[in-house]
């Protein structure tokens, strides 16, 4: 079932969450261990992130360096199939521009279709660690809107080989939105312009980057509606649970922490202290969002379920 159909059929705010593929070599049981505690809240779908290759350099004879590509977290498609088989709920794989040619993208979408996966979250993806800016595959897409256009074309039966008749795919496409703007955007207004182009290209819903100030989400929704974006806008929530998160999340995701939250976090001396503050803030955020009748509350678990479970017990 498509994400948009779950939303349209719902009578109340839905619960969903995102997981990471395990590190290479880990057993899939680690995925199930993260999902099992959250199943009591009846998620309609689970997102699975995609992680592109990284490059390392190994020293060889005579001091020569060999550049080697590795993927630390493979398995997105296989995990989606396993989730659908084990839990009988929908899985939403992330599909990115980086590291894919257009043909490889088309083949990946065909694989998803054969597996009965009819949802995708279409993203540009981040630059790899050894590059200061995002560099697309020479034969790939530079922007998420281009990826969405390709998926929409396939939904219409238009493939890269256009001289034969091919059956259309039937994907529900999600796109990312940024209440505090994408860090590469000149300003929020230009960022909203790009977001609208993704919706116009075929995105049926938007899921936001994490935020910690609900007013920024509400303002973002209002700004989207003002320029004609009418699709559901799903808030993304990430509980702060460790001392490292206090600096890591703002640095990596380019977000602000509200003054009230930061005052409480500054007092924390241990991960346990942060966990309690972060979960309490997550409960407060979720209660307010549910009261506002948002379509879904989408939690970024990073494959650890304890904090999200504690929040969901109070909300769902």
N, C-alpha and C positions, 0 to 999 in steps of 0.2 A: 504494500500500500504506500502511496506517495505521502511525503511529509505534508504537502498542502492539503491532501484529503483528510489526514489526521486532524489538522487544525480546523478545517471546515466542519468536521463532524463533532468536534469537542463541545461540551457544554460548560467546561471550566478550564482553567489554566492547566496545561499539560506539563509533565516532567520529562526532561531528556538530559543526556550527558554525553561527554566526549572522553574518549580514552586514547592513549598512545599505544602503538605496537610495542611489544617488549623488545629489549635489547637482543641483538642477534645471539642465538644460542639458548635463549630462555625458553622454557616450556610454555605452551599455550594455557596451561593451568593458571599461570600468573594473571592472565587476562580474566579468566573465569572467577578467580578469587577477588578481583576488583569489581566485577559486575554483580556477582551473587548477592552481596549485601544490599544492593540498590533495587533489586527486582521487586521487592514488596511495594514499591511506589509506582509500579506499573508504567515504566517508560514505554512510549510508543515507538521510539527509535533511539539508536545509539550511533554517534559519530565516531569514526576512526580516522585519525590523522595520517597524513602521508609525509614521510621524511626523505628528502632527496639525498643524493650521494655527497660525501665529503672527500676531500683529497688529503692524503698524507704523503710525506716524502721519506723514502727509505734509502739509507746510504749503501751503495754497492762498491765493487772493487774500484780502486784508484780514486776514491773520494767522489765518485759520480753519484748523483741523486736520481732516484726513480720515483716518478709521480704515480701514485696508486689511488684509484677510486674505491671507496668503501661505502656501504650503507649500514649504519649502526642499528636502524630500526626498520627492517623490511617486513613485508607480510600484510600490508593493508587489505588487499583484496581477499586473501585467504582468511583473515580474521573476520571480515564482514560475512563471508560465507559461513564460517563456523558459528558466529553469533546467530545468524538467521536459522541455522539448522538446530542449534542447541536450545535457543530461547523462543523461537518462533516469533520474533519481532524484527522490525526493519532495521537495517544497518545503512549508514550514510558514509560512504568513503569520500575522503577529500581527494580532489583531483587538482593538480597544480600545473602551472606552465613550465616552471624550471625543470630542465633535464629531459623534457619530452619534445620530440618533433611532432608535427601535425599527424603524421602517419602513425607514430607510436600512441598518440592520444586516441586516434580513431580505433586502433586495435585494442587499447585498454577499455574503451567504452563498449566495444563488441564483447569482450570477455565479461564485463559486468552484466550486460544484457543476457548473455547465455546463462549466467548464474542466478538470474531472476532479481538482480539488484536494479531498482528503477529510481534511485535517488543518488544525487551527487552534490557535493558542495564544491563549487568551482572557484579556485583561488589562483592568484598569481604565484604565491609562495615567496619565501624570503631568499635573499642572496646566501650563497654558501659562505662558510666562515673565512675562506681564503680570498673572498672578493668583497670589495668595499661597497659595490653597488650590484643590483640584480642584473644578471646577464642571461638572456634567453638562449635556448638552443638555436643555432643558426636557421634551422628549419621549423622552429617552434613559435609559440605565441609570446608576445612581449607583455600583454596586459590581460587581466581576467576577462574583460569584455570580449576579447578575441576568442578565448576559450569557450565562453558562453555561446558566442555566435556559432562556433563549430558544433557544439552539442545541439543547439537549436536546429541547425541545418540537418543533422542526422535524424532529429525527431521528425523532420519533414521528408526524410528519405533521400537527402542530398549528401552523398559521401565524396571523398576526395577523387575517386574514380567516377566520373559523371557520364560515362558512355554506356552504362548498364543499369537496369532497373533494380533497386535494392529496397528491402523492407525498412520502413522507418523505425527508429528506436522510440522509446517512450519514457524519457528521463524527466523527473522533477528536479529542477536546478535551483540550488540555493546560492546566495552570494554573501560576502562579508561586508559589514558596515562598521564605521568607526565613530562613536559618539564624541570622541575627543580628537577626531580627524586622523587619517593615516599620516604617519610621521613624514612621509615624502611629499604630501600635498602642500600647496602654497598656503591654503587656508581652508576653513570648513566649507565655505561656499563652493570652491572648486572641487573639493572632495565629494560634495553632494551631487555636483554635476556628473562626475564620473560614476557615482553610485546609480544615478538615474539611467545612465547609458547602459548599465548592466541589467537593470530591470527591463528597460526597453528592448534589450537583446534577448530576453527570455527568462531571467531569474524570477522565480515565483514567490520567493520569500527571502528575507534578509536575517542573518544572525549576527549579533554585534560582537565586537571585541569586548573583553572584560572591562568593567568599569566599577567604581566603588561609590560613586555619587549618583543616586537614582535621578536627580534632577537633570543631570547631563543626558541621561537616556530619554527622559520625557521631552526635553528641549530638542533632542535629535529627531525624535519621532515627529514632533510638530514641524520642524524644518523640512523633513522629508515630505510630509503631507502638503506643505505649502508649495512645493515645486512639482506636485503631481505624482509622487511615489505613493501608491495605494496598497502595495503588497504587505502581508504581515511582517512585523519587525520583532524578532525574538531577542530578548535580552540575554547576554552571556555573563555568568557570574563565576568568579574564582575565589574561593575562600583563601585568605592568607593563613598559613599554618606553621611557618618556620621563620626564624630570625633572618635567614637568607632572603626570604621573599620580600622583606621590607625594602631592600635596595634592588633586588633582582627584578621584580615585577615592573616598577617604574622605568628601570633602565632598558629592559628588553622590549617591553610592550608600549613604552612611551605614554604612560598614563599617570594621572595625579591621584594621590591619596588625600581624602578630605581631612581638613584640619582636626576635626573631632576624633577621627580614627587615628591619625598620626600621633596625637597626644597620648592616646592609650597605648599605642605600639611602642612609643619611646620609653615607657615605664616597664616594658617587658624585659625580663632577664633570662628567659629560657624559651625553648620551643613550645613547651607546655603552656606558658603564659600567652605566647602569640596565638597558639591554637585556640585558646578560650576566647581571646579578643576577636580573632578572625571569624570564628564560627558564630559568635553573638552578632557580629556585624552582618554576616551572611544571612542570618535569620531575619534581622531587621530589614535588610534589602529585599529579601524574598517576600516577606509579609506585605511590604508596601507595593511591590510589583504585582503580587497576586490580587491585592485589593483593587489595583488599577485595571484588573482583568486583561493582563498581557496574554498573548496566545499560548506561549510556552515559556518556562524558565529553563534555560539551558546551562548546565553546570560543567565547568572545565575541571575534571578530576585529576588530570595528569596521572591517571591510573591508580590513584589512592583514594579509596572510597569513604574513609572514616568521617572526614569533615562534612562531606556532602550528605552522608547518611544522617548525621546528627542534625543538620539543617532540615533535610526533607522530613524527618520525623515531626517537626514542628509546623510544616507547611502543607504536606500532602496526605 
